[in-house]
Amino acid sequence: MPENNKMPLLFLGHGSPMNAIEENQFVNGFRKIADEIPKPEAILCISAHWETNGTHVTNMANPPTIHDFGGFPEELYKVQYPAPGSPELAEETQNIIKHTNVSPDEKWGLDHGCWSVIKHMYPAADIPIVQMSLDYGKKPQFHYDLAKELAPLRNKGILIVGSGNMVHNLRMISWRRLEENFGFDWAIEASEKMKKYILGGNHQELINYGKQGSAFDLAIPTPEHFMPLLYVLALKEKDEKIELFNDETVGGSLTMTSVKITH
């Protein structure tokens, strides 16, 4: 792939799958960000919703749209996002990562952590997308170190996107108040500390999230929605700008806070 100007980095708080078909402030935030950055040659997405044994990349020309959720309106299951894949990007990703073996995958596709947000950014579905999985057997430091090896892709027009939620505790969510932008005390405490660490460049505190106290324990009961943030932060260079958007807490225990890093 040819050398281009360095692409930005994005962590997107994807929230409910319903964001795929609703009009709200978060959807508008995704669209606004797409307007602010260069159009990518391709996208490499690390989604909370693809956990595997080992690290894998989707390797097909036409990845299917995966509806990996239940109990939502029929309209949502009809959504298709027919973006092409990129076996070339999959192969290049495999080649540049030395930290671990990366295997090609021809069964997965695009899960809702990926398509439900990217469809708002690029509704024409004309940008090739490759997903890279999260190895559920590895520690946060492993993911952070692995992510650093993706750096050369940024110079080749590749937009690297992490998709998850910084605070994500569905067991404690207030389903009756899901439409409200409010947070429980512990969610707000964890969110504020996370943002302080992000903006201050204190990545090690985030890698060691399990040592940050009870608010973090409630905010990150399982790691998969938090790990994509580490992939994005690991790639930030010293002189780059970082800003937050969609910075709201919803349903008490979920933050939509997203991050843009630019050169």
Residue frames as qw, qx, qy, qz and C-alpha x, y, z in Angstrom:
[[0.000, 0.888, 0.459, 0.000, 0.00, 0.00, 0.00],
 [0.416, 0.580, -0.030, 0.700, 1.36, 3.47, -0.89],
 [0.361, -0.284, -0.444, 0.769, 2.58, 5.96, 1.70],
 [0.071, -0.776, -0.391, -0.490, 0.13, 8.78, 2.57],
 [0.120, -0.553, 0.346, -0.749, -0.16, 11.41, 5.25],
 [0.112, -0.007, -0.899, 0.422, -0.61, 9.97, 8.73],
 [0.429, -0.483, -0.575, -0.502, -4.25, 9.04, 9.40],
 [0.404, -0.493, 0.354, -0.684, -6.03, 9.92, 12.66],
 [0.242, -0.057, -0.950, 0.188, -7.06, 7.35, 15.27],
 [0.521, -0.346, -0.092, -0.775, -10.57, 6.86, 16.63],
 [0.057, -0.145, -0.936, 0.316, -12.07, 5.16, 19.64],
 [0.413, -0.263, -0.335, -0.805, -15.85, 5.09, 19.20],
 [0.286, 0.049, 0.775, -0.561, -18.26, 4.48, 22.07],
 [0.213, -0.104, -0.755, -0.611, -20.83, 2.43, 20.16],
 [0.427, -0.005, 0.437, -0.792, -23.47, 1.87, 22.85],
 [0.662, 0.262, 0.610, -0.346, -26.76, 0.22, 21.95],
 [0.375, 0.137, 0.752, 0.524, -27.19, -1.43, 18.53],
 [0.211, 0.801, 0.554, -0.086, -30.21, 0.85, 18.16],
 [0.125, -0.734, 0.175, 0.644, -27.81, 3.68, 17.39],
 [0.341, -0.005, 0.740, 0.580, -27.56, 2.07, 13.96],
 [0.060, 0.530, 0.711, 0.459, -31.10, 3.16, 13.08],
 [0.204, -0.834, -0.433, 0.274, -31.79, 6.08, 15.41],
 [0.301, 0.683, 0.000, 0.666, -31.15, 9.78, 14.97],
 [0.583, -0.774, -0.195, 0.151, -29.47, 11.18, 18.06],
 [0.092, -0.950, 0.291, 0.071, -26.53, 13.25, 19.27],
 [0.634, -0.414, 0.607, 0.243, -24.16, 10.30, 19.12],
 [0.690, 0.446, 0.503, 0.267, -24.95, 9.46, 15.50],
 [0.251, 0.961, 0.043, 0.109, -24.44, 13.13, 14.66],
 [0.406, -0.789, 0.432, 0.158, -21.11, 12.98, 16.48],
 [0.729, -0.045, 0.600, 0.326, -19.93, 10.07, 14.32],
 [0.539, 0.720, 0.356, 0.255, -20.93, 11.92, 11.15],
 [0.035, -0.992, 0.121, 0.015, -19.19, 15.10, 12.26],
 [0.566, -0.567, 0.531, 0.276, -15.94, 13.27, 12.92],
 [0.714, 0.269, 0.550, 0.339, -16.03, 11.66, 9.46],
 [0.336, 0.903, 0.189, 0.190, -16.33, 15.14, 7.96],
 [0.262, -0.930, 0.251, 0.063, -13.33, 16.35, 9.96],
 [0.574, -0.448, 0.628, 0.276, -10.82, 13.69, 8.93],
 [0.257, 0.436, -0.655, -0.561, -9.40, 12.56, 5.57],
 [0.912, 0.108, -0.010, -0.396, -11.36, 9.83, 3.82],
 [0.517, -0.475, 0.706, 0.094, -9.45, 6.59, 4.46],
 [0.387, 0.356, -0.751, -0.401, -8.24, 4.10, 1.88],
 [0.663, -0.202, -0.713, -0.109, -9.45, 1.34, 4.23],
 [0.495, -0.620, 0.261, -0.550, -10.43, 0.79, 7.87],
 [0.507, 0.052, -0.826, 0.242, -8.99, -1.61, 10.42],
 [0.543, -0.537, 0.008, -0.645, -11.53, -2.03, 13.22],
 [0.280, 0.055, -0.875, 0.392, -10.96, -3.60, 16.63],
 [0.551, -0.420, -0.235, -0.681, -14.44, -4.30, 18.02],
 [0.389, -0.337, 0.666, -0.540, -15.45, -5.38, 21.51],
 [0.831, 0.100, 0.253, -0.485, -17.72, -7.95, 19.92],
 [0.867, 0.362, -0.342, -0.020, -15.13, -10.22, 18.34],
 [0.425, -0.650, 0.609, -0.161, -13.26, -12.14, 21.02],
 [0.892, 0.291, -0.332, -0.095, -11.24, -15.17, 19.98],
 [0.820, -0.436, 0.277, 0.248, -8.60, -17.62, 21.10],
 [0.580, 0.001, 0.385, 0.718, -5.60, -16.03, 19.43],
 [0.128, 0.621, -0.015, -0.773, -5.62, -12.99, 17.15],
 [0.492, 0.371, 0.725, 0.307, -7.46, -13.10, 13.82],
 [0.143, 0.409, -0.146, -0.890, -8.26, -10.76, 10.92],
 [0.687, 0.507, 0.435, -0.284, -11.21, -11.00, 8.56],
 [0.199, -0.392, 0.674, 0.594, -9.96, -12.08, 5.17],
 [0.424, 0.467, 0.763, 0.139, -12.77, -11.96, 2.62],
 [0.169, 0.207, 0.376, 0.887, -13.74, -9.73, -0.28],
 [0.391, -0.443, -0.301, -0.749, -17.33, -9.26, 0.89],
 [0.103, 0.002, -0.823, 0.559, -17.73, -9.55, 4.68],
 [0.298, -0.574, -0.701, -0.301, -21.31, -10.25, 5.84],
 [0.259, -0.505, 0.202, -0.798, -23.20, -7.92, 8.16],
 [0.414, -0.153, -0.863, 0.247, -23.51, -9.77, 11.48],
 [0.463, -0.581, -0.084, -0.664, -26.54, -9.11, 13.68],
 [0.537, 0.039, -0.749, 0.385, -24.94, -10.30, 16.90],
 [0.184, -0.070, 0.475, -0.858, -27.67, -9.30, 19.35],
 [0.182, -0.386, -0.888, -0.173, -31.20, -10.25, 20.36],
 [0.136, -0.635, -0.648, 0.397, -34.48, -8.69, 21.42],
 [0.035, -0.396, 0.085, 0.914, -34.44, -5.64, 19.16],
 [0.589, 0.552, 0.214, -0.550, -36.96, -4.41, 16.56],
 [0.809, 0.310, 0.463, 0.188, -37.16, -6.23, 13.25],
 [0.367, 0.929, -0.033, 0.025, -36.02, -3.08, 11.46],
 [0.277, -0.798, 0.527, 0.096, -32.58, -3.41, 13.01],
 [0.699, -0.133, 0.685, 0.156, -32.09, -6.96, 11.72],
 [0.668, 0.655, 0.343, 0.091, -32.80, -5.81, 8.19],
 [0.028, 0.937, -0.280, -0.205, -29.89, -3.38, 8.16],
 [0.900, 0.149, 0.151, 0.381, -27.09, -4.38, 5.83],
 [0.079, -0.907, 0.283, 0.301, -23.76, -2.61, 5.55],
 [0.928, 0.293, 0.179, 0.142, -22.20, -4.05, 2.38],
 [0.015, -0.885, 0.439, 0.156, -18.74, -2.53, 2.68],
 [0.836, 0.372, -0.400, 0.060, -16.07, -4.56, 0.89],
 [0.801, -0.531, 0.135, 0.241, -13.33, -6.35, 2.72],
 [0.319, 0.849, -0.422, -0.009, -9.63, -6.13, 1.94],
 [0.978, -0.098, -0.018, 0.184, -7.60, -9.35, 1.81],
 [0.550, 0.560, -0.218, 0.580, -4.63, -7.08, 1.01],
 [0.235, -0.694, 0.311, -0.605, -4.98, -5.17, 4.30],
 [0.907, -0.366, 0.088, -0.188, -5.58, -8.43, 6.16],
 [0.905, 0.184, -0.124, 0.362, -2.33, -9.82, 4.78],
 [0.293, 0.637, -0.272, 0.659, -0.39, -6.64, 5.53],
 [0.550, -0.648, 0.214, -0.481, -1.73, -6.65, 9.10],
 [0.983, -0.174, 0.010, 0.051, -0.61, -10.24, 9.52],
 [0.763, 0.384, -0.160, 0.496, 2.85, -9.39, 8.18],
 [0.113, 0.691, -0.271, 0.661, 3.58, -6.33, 10.32],
 [0.676, -0.598, 0.197, -0.383, 2.56, -7.90, 13.65],
 [0.524, 0.377, -0.730, 0.223, 5.48, -9.79, 15.17],
 [0.342, -0.402, 0.543, -0.653, 4.11, -9.80, 18.72],
 [0.622, 0.053, 0.719, -0.307, 1.93, -12.83, 18.05],
 [0.162, 0.096, 0.842, 0.506, 0.70, -15.00, 15.21],
 [0.444, 0.358, 0.174, -0.803, -2.26, -13.46, 13.38],
 [0.338, 0.151, 0.906, 0.208, -4.53, -15.89, 11.54],
 [0.273, -0.009, -0.398, -0.876, -6.83, -15.11, 8.59],
 [0.316, 0.288, 0.797, -0.426, -10.55, -15.66, 9.22],
 [0.167, -0.044, -0.610, -0.773, -13.16, -16.23, 6.53],
 [0.253, -0.454, -0.853, -0.037, -16.21, -16.84, 8.75],
 [0.152, -0.489, -0.485, 0.709, -16.79, -13.69, 10.81],
 [0.177, 0.702, 0.486, 0.490, -17.56, -10.45, 8.95],
 [0.033, 0.389, -0.166, 0.906, -18.62, -7.08, 10.35],
 [0.308, -0.484, -0.772, 0.274, -20.25, -7.18, 13.80],
 [0.074, -0.890, -0.395, -0.216, -22.39, -4.40, 15.24],
 [0.498, -0.689, 0.008, 0.526, -19.48, -2.89, 17.14],
 [0.382, -0.130, 0.470, 0.785, -18.13, -2.09, 13.71],
 [0.113, 0.399, 0.638, 0.649, -21.00, -1.48, 11.27],
 [0.172, -0.795, -0.578, 0.068, -23.45, 0.26, 13.62],
 [0.248, -0.792, -0.013, 0.557, -21.08, 3.22, 13.94],
 [0.318, -0.245, 0.543, 0.737, -19.16, 3.17, 10.66],
 [0.237, 0.551, 0.729, 0.330, -22.41, 3.18, 8.66],
 [0.044, -0.934, -0.293, 0.199, -23.05, 6.71, 9.93],
 [0.326, -0.660, 0.327, 0.593, -19.55, 7.85, 9.09],
 [0.041, 0.324, -0.702, -0.632, -19.46, 6.36, 5.61],
 [0.662, 0.275, 0.466, -0.518, -23.05, 5.59, 4.54],
 [0.632, 0.547, -0.373, -0.402, -22.02, 4.73, 0.97],
 [0.888, -0.225, 0.402, -0.003, -20.26, 1.60, 2.32],
 [0.717, 0.679, -0.133, 0.085, -17.49, 2.22, -0.19],
 [0.001, -0.759, 0.613, -0.220, -14.47, 1.90, 2.13],
 [0.762, 0.064, -0.644, 0.032, -12.92, -1.56, 2.62],
 [0.520, -0.639, 0.346, -0.449, -13.03, -2.82, 6.21],
 [0.653, 0.117, -0.726, 0.182, -11.02, -5.46, 8.00],
 [0.639, -0.683, 0.089, -0.344, -11.76, -6.46, 11.59],
 [0.425, 0.362, -0.751, 0.353, -9.09, -7.66, 13.98],
 [0.723, -0.495, -0.451, -0.169, -10.16, -9.78, 16.94],
 [0.291, -0.709, 0.464, -0.445, -9.37, -9.49, 20.64],
 [0.601, 0.096, -0.779, 0.154, -7.52, -12.45, 22.11],
 [0.610, -0.656, -0.102, -0.433, -9.53, -13.05, 25.30],
 [0.902, -0.272, -0.225, 0.250, -6.68, -14.99, 26.91],
 [0.567, 0.282, -0.162, 0.757, -4.26, -12.07, 26.99],
 [0.333, -0.618, -0.383, 0.600, -3.63, -9.31, 29.53],
 [0.196, 0.948, 0.189, -0.168, -4.14, -5.58, 28.82],
 [0.248, -0.735, 0.445, 0.448, -0.40, -4.98, 28.40],
 [0.515, 0.060, 0.761, 0.390, -0.30, -7.58, 25.61],
 [0.365, 0.756, 0.531, 0.116, -3.03, -5.75, 23.69],
 [0.050, -0.957, 0.059, 0.280, -1.33, -2.38, 24.18],
 [0.375, -0.528, 0.611, 0.456, 2.03, -3.70, 22.97],
 [0.510, 0.303, 0.744, 0.309, 0.48, -5.51, 20.01],
 [0.273, 0.888, 0.357, -0.101, -1.34, -2.35, 18.95],
 [0.183, -0.809, 0.292, 0.477, 1.93, -0.41, 18.65],
 [0.447, -0.133, 0.738, 0.488, 2.95, -2.69, 15.78],
 [0.401, 0.676, 0.610, 0.100, 0.03, -1.39, 13.72],
 [0.121, -0.758, -0.002, 0.640, 1.62, 2.07, 13.47],
 [0.225, -0.203, 0.604, 0.737, 2.91, 1.71, 9.88],
 [0.192, 0.537, 0.789, 0.226, -0.67, 1.33, 8.61],
 [0.008, -0.830, -0.325, 0.453, -1.47, 4.92, 9.55],
 [0.099, -0.588, 0.386, 0.704, 0.95, 6.15, 6.88],
 [0.097, 0.024, 0.853, 0.512, -0.85, 4.14, 4.21],
 [0.392, -0.159, -0.301, -0.855, -4.29, 5.71, 4.44],
 [0.501, -0.301, -0.811, -0.026, -5.63, 3.20, 6.97],
 [0.396, -0.538, 0.162, -0.727, -8.03, 4.50, 9.62],
 [0.386, -0.046, -0.876, 0.287, -7.64, 2.43, 12.79],
 [0.513, -0.447, -0.069, -0.730, -10.86, 2.35, 14.81],
 [0.147, -0.038, -0.907, 0.393, -11.40, 0.89, 18.26],
 [0.498, -0.357, -0.300, -0.731, -15.07, 0.32, 19.09],
 [0.440, -0.248, -0.806, 0.310, -16.33, -0.36, 22.60],
 [0.327, -0.832, -0.167, -0.416, -17.39, 1.65, 25.66],
 [0.211, 0.490, -0.598, 0.598, -15.13, 2.92, 28.44],
 [0.358, -0.073, 0.685, -0.630, -17.78, 2.38, 31.09],
 [0.603, 0.051, -0.583, -0.542, -19.91, -0.64, 30.22],
 [0.103, -0.021, 0.908, -0.406, -21.93, -2.47, 32.86],
 [0.440, -0.193, -0.554, -0.680, -25.15, -3.84, 31.35],
 [0.439, -0.338, -0.813, 0.181, -26.07, -5.66, 34.55],
 [0.210, -0.473, -0.465, 0.718, -26.48, -2.36, 36.35],
 [0.015, 0.148, 0.363, 0.920, -28.02, -0.33, 33.54],
 [0.313, 0.397, 0.535, -0.677, -31.33, 1.43, 34.15],
 [0.225, 0.262, 0.790, 0.507, -33.33, 0.14, 31.18],
 [0.046, 0.805, 0.583, -0.099, -36.27, 2.39, 32.09],
 [0.071, -0.926, 0.026, 0.370, -34.02, 5.44, 31.85],
 [0.738, 0.022, 0.426, 0.523, -31.91, 4.31, 28.91],
 [0.371, 0.736, 0.316, 0.469, -32.84, 7.38, 26.90],
 [0.276, -0.961, -0.016, -0.026, -31.58, 9.68, 29.66],
 [0.563, 0.531, -0.385, 0.503, -28.07, 11.07, 29.82],
 [0.505, -0.739, 0.278, -0.349, -27.27, 10.34, 33.45],
 [0.621, 0.299, -0.690, 0.220, -24.69, 8.31, 35.33],
 [0.778, -0.571, -0.255, 0.062, -24.50, 6.56, 38.67],
 [0.297, -0.913, 0.275, 0.046, -21.91, 8.02, 41.03],
 [0.711, -0.338, 0.536, 0.305, -19.42, 5.20, 40.44],
 [0.670, 0.509, 0.418, 0.343, -19.80, 5.50, 36.65],
 [0.148, 0.972, -0.002, 0.183, -19.12, 9.23, 36.76],
 [0.506, -0.754, 0.395, 0.135, -16.14, 8.72, 39.06],
 [0.759, -0.047, 0.542, 0.359, -14.62, 6.08, 36.77],
 [0.532, 0.723, 0.328, 0.295, -15.34, 8.11, 33.66],
 [0.039, -0.990, 0.123, -0.055, -13.72, 11.25, 35.02],
 [0.587, -0.584, 0.509, 0.235, -10.59, 9.34, 36.05],
 [0.744, 0.255, 0.518, 0.337, -10.39, 7.64, 32.67],
 [0.379, 0.874, 0.182, 0.245, -10.64, 10.95, 30.85],
 [0.291, -0.909, 0.289, 0.071, -8.00, 12.47, 33.11],
 [0.689, -0.310, 0.576, 0.313, -5.61, 9.61, 32.32],
 [0.652, 0.524, 0.455, 0.304, -6.39, 9.77, 28.59],
 [0.219, 0.953, 0.058, 0.203, -5.87, 13.51, 28.27],
 [0.368, -0.846, 0.384, 0.035, -2.82, 13.39, 30.52],
 [0.596, 0.545, -0.589, -0.049, -1.18, 10.55, 28.59],
 [0.367, -0.433, 0.748, -0.344, -1.14, 8.27, 31.64],
 [0.729, 0.159, -0.523, -0.411, -1.63, 5.06, 29.69],
 [0.338, 0.161, -0.886, 0.274, -0.14, 2.78, 32.33],
 [0.320, 0.026, 0.581, -0.748, -2.91, 3.67, 34.77],
 [0.734, 0.237, -0.069, -0.633, -5.44, 2.56, 32.13],
 [0.594, 0.275, -0.752, -0.079, -3.53, -0.61, 31.30],
 [0.237, -0.010, -0.847, 0.476, -3.61, -1.37, 35.04],
 [0.434, -0.379, -0.192, -0.795, -7.33, -0.60, 35.29],
 [0.745, -0.331, -0.574, -0.070, -7.84, -3.52, 37.66],
 [0.545, -0.202, -0.461, 0.671, -5.85, -1.66, 40.32],
 [0.028, 0.347, 0.074, 0.935, -7.85, 1.58, 40.16],
 [0.211, 0.026, 0.584, -0.783, -10.47, 0.78, 42.79],
 [0.345, 0.356, 0.829, -0.259, -14.14, -0.13, 43.07],
 [0.430, 0.670, 0.086, -0.599, -15.47, 2.44, 40.59],
 [0.279, 0.515, -0.691, -0.424, -13.28, 0.95, 37.86],
 [0.169, -0.019, 0.983, -0.064, -14.29, -2.57, 38.92],
 [0.431, 0.536, 0.603, -0.405, -17.93, -1.66, 38.33],
 [0.367, 0.725, -0.175, -0.556, -17.18, 0.24, 35.12],
 [0.457, 0.495, -0.696, -0.247, -15.19, -2.62, 33.59],
 [0.800, -0.241, 0.448, -0.317, -16.73, -5.87, 34.85],
 [0.860, 0.158, 0.403, 0.270, -15.36, -7.63, 31.75],
 [0.366, -0.516, 0.284, 0.721, -12.49, -6.29, 29.60],
 [0.516, 0.318, 0.635, 0.479, -13.74, -6.57, 26.02],
 [0.180, 0.901, 0.353, 0.175, -15.38, -3.13, 25.71],
 [0.323, -0.898, 0.157, 0.255, -12.37, -1.42, 27.30],
 [0.721, -0.191, 0.452, 0.489, -9.59, -3.11, 25.32],
 [0.525, 0.636, 0.359, 0.436, -10.27, -1.28, 22.00],
 [0.121, -0.992, 0.026, -0.033, -9.44, 1.98, 23.80],
 [0.618, -0.588, 0.403, 0.331, -5.97, 0.65, 24.62],
 [0.698, 0.284, 0.471, 0.458, -5.36, -0.18, 20.95],
 [0.258, 0.879, 0.211, 0.341, -6.03, 3.43, 19.99],
 [0.351, -0.922, 0.164, 0.021, -4.07, 5.02, 22.84],
 [0.794, -0.285, 0.373, 0.387, -1.06, 2.77, 22.18],
 [0.610, 0.438, 0.385, 0.536, -0.75, 4.31, 18.71],
 [0.016, -0.992, -0.119, -0.035, -0.80, 7.93, 19.85],
 [0.670, 0.280, -0.154, 0.670, 2.48, 9.70, 19.18],
 [0.411, -0.376, -0.385, 0.736, 3.96, 12.27, 21.54],
 [0.044, -0.167, 0.085, 0.981, 3.13, 15.37, 19.52],
 [0.155, -0.362, -0.748, -0.534, -0.41, 14.38, 18.55],
 [0.347, -0.187, 0.194, -0.898, -3.59, 16.10, 19.65],
 [0.177, -0.265, -0.947, 0.048, -6.30, 14.25, 21.53],
 [0.353, -0.109, 0.106, -0.923, -9.91, 15.29, 21.97],
 [0.185, 0.241, 0.916, -0.262, -13.10, 13.77, 23.34],
 [0.401, -0.031, -0.290, -0.868, -16.54, 13.77, 21.73],
 [0.690, -0.281, -0.545, -0.385, -19.94, 12.17, 22.43],
 [0.260, 0.186, -0.729, 0.605, -18.91, 12.55, 26.06],
 [0.603, -0.324, 0.041, -0.728, -22.13, 11.48, 27.79],
 [0.085, -0.066, 0.958, -0.266, -23.19, 8.81, 30.28],
 [0.597, -0.096, -0.348, -0.716, -26.44, 7.00, 29.42],
 [0.817, -0.229, -0.467, -0.247, -28.67, 4.65, 31.38],
 [0.660, -0.719, 0.166, -0.139, -26.58, 5.14, 34.50],
 [0.733, -0.440, 0.484, 0.186, -23.81, 2.70, 33.68],
 [0.731, 0.340, 0.414, 0.422, -22.69, 3.25, 30.09],
 [0.075, -0.749, 0.124, 0.646, -20.52, 6.01, 28.64],
 [0.711, 0.640, 0.273, 0.104, -20.56, 6.97, 24.97],
 [0.187, -0.869, 0.303, 0.344, -17.31, 8.92, 25.33],
 [0.855, 0.418, 0.162, 0.262, -15.24, 8.72, 22.15],
 [0.450, -0.671, 0.270, 0.523, -11.71, 9.79, 21.31],
 [0.675, 0.717, 0.050, 0.166, -10.09, 11.39, 18.25],
 [0.579, -0.567, 0.286, 0.512, -6.32, 11.55, 17.90],
 [0.603, 0.781, 0.111, 0.116, -4.81, 13.65, 15.13],
 [0.741, 0.006, 0.033, 0.670, -1.28, 14.42, 13.96]]
